[in-house]
Amino acid sequence: MEHDFRKYKGEVNNETQSVIFNVLFVALETCGVEGPGDFKEYKIIPASEILKKKPFPLTCCSTLVDQVADLPKRLERKTMTSDSWERMVNEEYEFFLHCEPNEDGGYVVLKNNLLVLFLLVLAVLVSLLVIIVVLICVSGAVIENGYLGRKRLK
Protein backbone atom coordinates (compact mmCIF):
# COMPACT_ATOMS: atom_id res chain seq x y z
CA MET A 1 0.00 0.00 0.00
CA GLU A 2 2.88 2.37 0.78
CA HIS A 3 4.41 1.69 -2.64
CA ASP A 4 1.21 2.81 -4.39
CA PHE A 5 0.81 5.74 -2.02
CA ARG A 6 4.17 7.09 -3.18
CA LYS A 7 2.57 7.43 -6.65
CA TYR A 8 -0.30 9.55 -5.28
CA LYS A 9 -0.34 12.92 -7.02
CA GLY A 10 -3.11 14.77 -5.19
CA GLU A 11 -6.85 15.15 -5.12
CA VAL A 12 -7.31 16.47 -8.65
CA ASN A 13 -5.08 13.99 -10.49
CA ASN A 14 -6.84 11.33 -12.57
CA GLU A 15 -4.14 8.64 -12.48
CA THR A 16 -5.29 5.31 -11.04
CA GLN A 17 -3.40 5.48 -7.74
CA SER A 18 -4.61 9.01 -7.05
CA VAL A 19 -8.24 8.19 -7.81
CA ILE A 20 -8.16 5.02 -5.69
CA PHE A 21 -6.64 6.80 -2.71
CA ASN A 22 -9.06 9.74 -2.99
CA VAL A 23 -12.03 7.35 -3.01
CA LEU A 24 -10.50 5.52 -0.05
CA PHE A 25 -10.00 8.77 1.87
CA VAL A 26 -13.58 9.95 1.31
CA ALA A 27 -15.47 6.63 1.49
CA LEU A 28 -13.68 5.24 4.54
CA GLU A 29 -12.96 8.65 6.10
CA THR A 30 -9.22 8.04 6.23
CA CYS A 31 -6.10 10.04 5.44
CA GLY A 32 -2.81 8.62 4.19
CA VAL A 33 -1.65 5.05 4.76
CA GLU A 34 -0.90 5.24 8.48
CA GLY A 35 -2.33 8.74 9.05
CA PRO A 36 -2.21 12.34 7.82
CA GLY A 37 1.52 12.62 8.61
CA ASP A 38 2.26 10.35 5.63
CA PHE A 39 1.92 13.27 3.19
CA LYS A 40 4.75 15.10 4.89
CA GLU A 41 6.80 11.93 5.34
CA TYR A 42 6.53 10.95 1.65
CA LYS A 43 6.80 14.59 0.50
CA ILE A 44 3.41 14.57 -1.24
CA ILE A 45 2.09 18.09 -1.80
CA PRO A 46 -1.69 18.58 -2.14
CA ALA A 47 -2.76 19.70 -5.60
CA SER A 48 -5.43 22.09 -4.36
CA GLU A 49 -4.46 25.74 -4.46
CA ILE A 50 -6.57 26.31 -1.35
CA LEU A 51 -4.70 23.83 0.82
CA LYS A 52 -1.12 24.56 -0.21
CA LYS A 53 -0.69 25.59 3.42
CA LYS A 54 -1.99 22.25 4.69
CA PRO A 55 0.00 19.01 4.48
CA PHE A 56 -2.98 16.88 3.35
CA PRO A 57 -5.40 16.92 0.39
CA LEU A 58 -9.03 18.11 0.44
CA THR A 59 -10.21 14.49 0.33
CA CYS A 60 -8.81 13.98 3.84
CA CYS A 61 -11.04 16.63 5.46
CA SER A 62 -13.02 14.97 8.23
CA THR A 63 -16.26 16.80 7.44
CA LEU A 64 -15.94 16.76 3.65
CA VAL A 65 -18.96 14.53 3.06
CA ASP A 66 -21.19 16.78 5.17
CA GLN A 67 -19.84 19.89 3.48
CA VAL A 68 -20.48 18.80 -0.10
CA ALA A 69 -23.74 16.91 0.55
CA ASP A 70 -25.88 20.00 -0.06
CA LEU A 71 -23.73 21.34 -2.90
CA PRO A 72 -26.02 19.95 -5.67
CA LYS A 73 -28.99 21.80 -4.14
CA ARG A 74 -27.03 25.03 -4.12
CA LEU A 75 -25.98 24.51 -7.73
CA GLU A 76 -29.34 23.42 -9.13
CA ARG A 77 -30.60 26.98 -9.41
CA LYS A 78 -30.85 27.72 -13.10
CA THR A 79 -29.28 31.15 -12.80
CA MET A 80 -26.44 32.06 -10.52
CA THR A 81 -25.26 35.60 -10.27
CA SER A 82 -21.62 36.43 -9.92
CA ASP A 83 -22.34 37.56 -6.35
CA SER A 84 -23.93 34.25 -5.36
CA TRP A 85 -21.09 32.36 -7.04
CA GLU A 86 -18.49 34.41 -5.14
CA ARG A 87 -20.38 33.89 -1.87
CA MET A 88 -20.45 30.12 -2.43
CA VAL A 89 -16.75 29.99 -3.34
CA ASN A 90 -15.87 32.01 -0.24
CA GLU A 91 -17.96 29.69 1.99
CA GLU A 92 -16.17 26.64 0.56
CA TYR A 93 -12.82 28.39 0.85
CA GLU A 94 -13.42 29.11 4.54
CA PHE A 95 -14.45 25.50 5.14
CA PHE A 96 -11.32 24.10 3.51
CA LEU A 97 -9.07 26.55 5.31
CA HIS A 98 -10.36 25.27 8.65
CA CYS A 99 -10.89 21.58 7.86
CA GLU A 100 -9.11 18.98 9.95
CA PRO A 101 -7.86 15.67 8.53
CA ASN A 102 -9.25 12.27 9.40
CA GLU A 103 -6.87 10.76 11.93
CA ASP A 104 -6.89 7.12 10.79
CA GLY A 105 -4.85 5.94 7.83
CA GLY A 106 -6.28 3.76 5.08
CA TYR A 107 -4.21 0.73 6.09
CA VAL A 108 -5.52 0.79 9.66
CA VAL A 109 -9.17 1.11 8.60
CA LEU A 110 -8.89 -1.56 5.89
CA LYS A 111 -7.14 -3.92 8.28
CA ASN A 112 -9.87 -3.45 10.90
CA ASN A 113 -12.66 -3.86 8.33
CA LEU A 114 -11.05 -6.99 6.88
CA LEU A 115 -10.65 -8.43 10.37
CA VAL A 116 -14.35 -7.86 11.09
CA LEU A 117 -15.28 -9.39 7.73
CA PHE A 118 -13.03 -12.40 8.40
CA LEU A 119 -14.63 -12.93 11.82
CA LEU A 120 -18.13 -12.74 10.33
CA VAL A 121 -17.26 -15.29 7.64
CA LEU A 122 -15.68 -17.53 10.27
CA ALA A 123 -18.82 -17.31 12.45
CA VAL A 124 -21.02 -18.26 9.48
CA LEU A 125 -18.78 -21.23 8.62
CA VAL A 126 -18.76 -22.46 12.23
CA SER A 127 -22.57 -22.14 12.34
CA LEU A 128 -22.87 -24.16 9.13
CA LEU A 129 -20.54 -26.81 10.54
CA VAL A 130 -22.67 -27.09 13.71
CA ILE A 131 -25.85 -27.43 11.62
CA ILE A 132 -24.26 -30.13 9.46
CA VAL A 133 -23.08 -32.08 12.52
CA VAL A 134 -26.55 -31.88 14.10
CA LEU A 135 -28.19 -33.04 10.86
CA ILE A 136 -25.77 -35.97 10.58
CA CYS A 137 -26.48 -37.00 14.19
CA VAL A 138 -30.24 -36.76 13.69
CA SER A 139 -30.11 -38.72 10.43
CA GLY A 140 -28.02 -41.43 12.13
CA ALA A 141 -30.59 -41.70 14.92
CA VAL A 142 -33.43 -41.93 12.39
CA ILE A 143 -31.64 -44.67 10.48
CA GLU A 144 -30.91 -46.64 13.64
CA ASN A 145 -34.27 -46.22 15.43
CA GLY A 146 -36.65 -45.45 12.62
CA TYR A 147 -38.77 -42.36 12.32
CA LEU A 148 -40.60 -41.96 15.63
CA GLY A 149 -43.03 -39.39 14.35
CA ARG A 150 -45.27 -41.84 12.49
CA LYS A 151 -47.38 -44.38 14.28
CA ARG A 152 -46.70 -48.03 13.70
CA LEU A 153 -49.57 -50.27 12.74
CA LYS A 154 -49.95 -53.48 14.73
C-alpha positions as CSV (number, residue, x, y, z in Angstrom):
1,M,0.0,0.0,0.0
2,E,2.9,2.4,0.8
3,H,4.4,1.7,-2.6
4,D,1.2,2.8,-4.4
5,F,0.8,5.7,-2.0
6,R,4.2,7.1,-3.2
7,K,2.6,7.4,-6.7
8,Y,-0.3,9.5,-5.3
9,K,-0.3,12.9,-7.0
10,G,-3.1,14.8,-5.2
11,E,-6.8,15.2,-5.1
12,V,-7.3,16.5,-8.7
13,N,-5.1,14.0,-10.5
14,N,-6.8,11.3,-12.6
15,E,-4.1,8.6,-12.5
16,T,-5.3,5.3,-11.0
17,Q,-3.4,5.5,-7.7
18,S,-4.6,9.0,-7.0
19,V,-8.2,8.2,-7.8
20,I,-8.2,5.0,-5.7
21,F,-6.6,6.8,-2.7
22,N,-9.1,9.7,-3.0
23,V,-12.0,7.4,-3.0
24,L,-10.5,5.5,-0.1
25,F,-10.0,8.8,1.9
26,V,-13.6,10.0,1.3
27,A,-15.5,6.6,1.5
28,L,-13.7,5.2,4.5
29,E,-13.0,8.6,6.1
30,T,-9.2,8.0,6.2
31,C,-6.1,10.0,5.4
32,G,-2.8,8.6,4.2
33,V,-1.7,5.0,4.8
34,E,-0.9,5.2,8.5
35,G,-2.3,8.7,9.1
36,P,-2.2,12.3,7.8
37,G,1.5,12.6,8.6
38,D,2.3,10.4,5.6
39,F,1.9,13.3,3.2
40,K,4.7,15.1,4.9
41,E,6.8,11.9,5.3
42,Y,6.5,11.0,1.7
43,K,6.8,14.6,0.5
44,I,3.4,14.6,-1.2
45,I,2.1,18.1,-1.8
46,P,-1.7,18.6,-2.1
47,A,-2.8,19.7,-5.6
48,S,-5.4,22.1,-4.4
49,E,-4.5,25.7,-4.5
50,I,-6.6,26.3,-1.3
51,L,-4.7,23.8,0.8
52,K,-1.1,24.6,-0.2
53,K,-0.7,25.6,3.4
54,K,-2.0,22.2,4.7
55,P,0.0,19.0,4.5
56,F,-3.0,16.9,3.4
57,P,-5.4,16.9,0.4
58,L,-9.0,18.1,0.4
59,T,-10.2,14.5,0.3
60,C,-8.8,14.0,3.8
61,C,-11.0,16.6,5.5
62,S,-13.0,15.0,8.2
63,T,-16.3,16.8,7.4
64,L,-15.9,16.8,3.6
65,V,-19.0,14.5,3.1
66,D,-21.2,16.8,5.2
67,Q,-19.8,19.9,3.5
68,V,-20.5,18.8,-0.1
69,A,-23.7,16.9,0.6
70,D,-25.9,20.0,-0.1
71,L,-23.7,21.3,-2.9
72,P,-26.0,20.0,-5.7
73,K,-29.0,21.8,-4.1
74,R,-27.0,25.0,-4.1
75,L,-26.0,24.5,-7.7
76,E,-29.3,23.4,-9.1
77,R,-30.6,27.0,-9.4
78,K,-30.9,27.7,-13.1
79,T,-29.3,31.1,-12.8
80,M,-26.4,32.1,-10.5
81,T,-25.3,35.6,-10.3
82,S,-21.6,36.4,-9.9
83,D,-22.3,37.6,-6.3
84,S,-23.9,34.2,-5.4
85,W,-21.1,32.4,-7.0
86,E,-18.5,34.4,-5.1
87,R,-20.4,33.9,-1.9
88,M,-20.5,30.1,-2.4
89,V,-16.8,30.0,-3.3
90,N,-15.9,32.0,-0.2
91,E,-18.0,29.7,2.0
92,E,-16.2,26.6,0.6
93,Y,-12.8,28.4,0.9
94,E,-13.4,29.1,4.5
95,F,-14.4,25.5,5.1
96,F,-11.3,24.1,3.5
97,L,-9.1,26.6,5.3
98,H,-10.4,25.3,8.6
99,C,-10.9,21.6,7.9
100,E,-9.1,19.0,10.0
101,P,-7.9,15.7,8.5
102,N,-9.3,12.3,9.4
103,E,-6.9,10.8,11.9
104,D,-6.9,7.1,10.8
105,G,-4.9,5.9,7.8
106,G,-6.3,3.8,5.1
107,Y,-4.2,0.7,6.1
108,V,-5.5,0.8,9.7
109,V,-9.2,1.1,8.6
110,L,-8.9,-1.6,5.9
111,K,-7.1,-3.9,8.3
112,N,-9.9,-3.4,10.9
113,N,-12.7,-3.9,8.3
114,L,-11.1,-7.0,6.9
115,L,-10.6,-8.4,10.4
116,V,-14.3,-7.9,11.1
117,L,-15.3,-9.4,7.7
118,F,-13.0,-12.4,8.4
119,L,-14.6,-12.9,11.8
120,L,-18.1,-12.7,10.3
121,V,-17.3,-15.3,7.6
122,L,-15.7,-17.5,10.3
123,A,-18.8,-17.3,12.4
124,V,-21.0,-18.3,9.5
125,L,-18.8,-21.2,8.6
126,V,-18.8,-22.5,12.2
127,S,-22.6,-22.1,12.3
128,L,-22.9,-24.2,9.1
129,L,-20.5,-26.8,10.5
130,V,-22.7,-27.1,13.7
131,I,-25.8,-27.4,11.6
132,I,-24.3,-30.1,9.5
133,V,-23.1,-32.1,12.5
134,V,-26.5,-31.9,14.1
135,L,-28.2,-33.0,10.9
136,I,-25.8,-36.0,10.6
137,C,-26.5,-37.0,14.2
138,V,-30.2,-36.8,13.7
139,S,-30.1,-38.7,10.4
140,G,-28.0,-41.4,12.1
141,A,-30.6,-41.7,14.9
142,V,-33.4,-41.9,12.4
143,I,-31.6,-44.7,10.5
144,E,-30.9,-46.6,13.6
145,N,-34.3,-46.2,15.4
146,G,-36.6,-45.5,12.6
147,Y,-38.8,-42.4,12.3
148,L,-40.6,-42.0,15.6
149,G,-43.0,-39.4,14.4
150,R,-45.3,-41.8,12.5
151,K,-47.4,-44.4,14.3
152,R,-46.7,-48.0,13.7
153,L,-49.6,-50.3,12.7
154,K,-49.9,-53.5,14.7
